[in-house]
Structure formats: structure tokens, C-alpha cells
Amino acid sequence: MVVAQNEREMHPRIAKAIAELKDAVAYMNAAPHDFGGHKADAIRASNEAITQLNLALQYRGKMDRR
């Protein structure tokens, strides 16, 4: 999924959230424990959130080019 850098700059909180979620997923993937059985669901939900945030930025990019 390609999102223009301009959209990330225009919406820095969303860009930061994406980066933080990616970091959290990497951390959970590397963790030796399963966070009380919530690890897989947390990773799945975080990845879905990343996807949705990128789609939101893509949408704004399309709207901003009109």
C-alpha cells in the first residue's frame, strides 16, 4: 500500500500512530511470552489498524488531488 509522503506530513498523528503500531507488533512478535493469551489477537488487531490508517491516508490523498 503506497501512501504519499505529503499525506503523512499533512496528518502527522496518523503517521505516528502507524509507526507506533508497527513498533508494537515487532515487539510482540519478538516477545517470548503471549501476554496472557492476547498476543495473537493484539498483533492481528494492530495490523488491521495499520491497514485502516493507511487506507484513510490514501483516501485523503485522492480527495486532496481533486
Secondary structure, 3 states (H helix, E strand, C coil): CCCCHHHHHHCHHHHHHHHHHHHHHHHHHHCCCCHHHCHHHHHHHHHHHHHHHHHHHHHHHHHHCC
